[in-house]
Amino acid sequence: MTPYQCRCGQALFCENTRCSNCGRIQAFEPLRAAMLSLDTDDDGWVDGEGNRYRPCANRAEWRVCNGVVEADSNETLCSGCRLNRTIPSMSRGENVLRWKRLEAAKRRMIAGVSKLGLDVNSGGGMRFDFLEDKRSHPDVLEHFVTTGHKDGVITINVLEADEIQRVQQRELMGERYRTVLGHIRHEAGHFFYPQLVTDPGGFTALFGDPSADYDQALNRYYEEGPADGWEQRHISAYASSHPLEDWAECFAHFLHIEDTLETAICYGLSPDPAQDPRERINAWARFVIPLNELGRSLGQRDHYPFILTPVVIDKLLYVQAAVARAAGRS
């Protein structure tokens, strides 16, 4: 992500609520991928151009976001929070931190796709259900909530925002990587699939038949595991379960690569390959080796524990081309 600065010049992150140097109020607008540095006066919050704002209701009451709404708007929630259909129960104190983590990941995803020219309000609009099951809330009816997407609604199990529970699930599933941001980017891939995949033949040639029985494929994957040799054709074991999951995984990895590579370029850690799709993949392949080694030098797991085979690269290039077409770029 592009680095942000306060009006005083202090470096900012998109999660900041206040500048540590000058004390200005900070607000992140994910649809524009922009930080707003706001002064305070007797009438509220104002930016450098005289535009006035007030805090999102979820910011004012729960401090789970750093969004704002225009002062003369009838809305009470910021553009990010308005996408929520269901929020966690605030009667449980631990859910405040979980919800805050979910919002941070959601907003980063929205900013990423918006900068690529995609619209989360298209196709009926993206919505989010942040749900609990009996593992975290014994009073709810659901015994197990599965993270997923259906008809524009992205469901995220609130436990994914619990660090201990997520690591335990990662180890149980034998996964190399599991993050809230990864989940949200993956489900965003399912949301954008109908808008981006306009050539069924080209998709099938790379990913497989999307009409293959989904439930049967997933049941087989969980019962038997991935097929032998999946590493040569898929970015992850889960991607081998069904062509639509392969697409969603590749879409998520496309966003991982674009966001991280942009950050590396902005900080002078990688040369800028401009917009040439294959050169961007090559730049990522060169950068990811020192990125992982930096993690190991600090005693951490590899930040990006995946291998980009020729087939996987072709799939990533397909995603890139689909996004470019949808955004009106050649």
ABEGO torsion letter per residue (X at the ends): XBBBBBAAGBBBBAABABBAAAGBBBBBBAAAGBBBBBBBBAAEBBBAAGBBBBBBAAAAAAGABABBBBAABABABBAAAAABABBBBAABAAAAAAAAAAAAAAAAAAAAAAAAGBBAABGGEBBBBBBBBAAABAABABABBBBBBBGGBBBBBAAAABAAAAAAAAAAAGBABBBAAAAAAAAAAAAAAAAABABAAAAAAAAEBAABBAAAAAAAAAAAEBBBGAAAABABAAAAABAAAAAAAAAAAAAAAAAAAAAAAAAGABBBAEABAAAAAAAAAAAAAAAAAAAAAAGBBBABBBBBBAAAAAAAAAAAAAAAAAAGBX
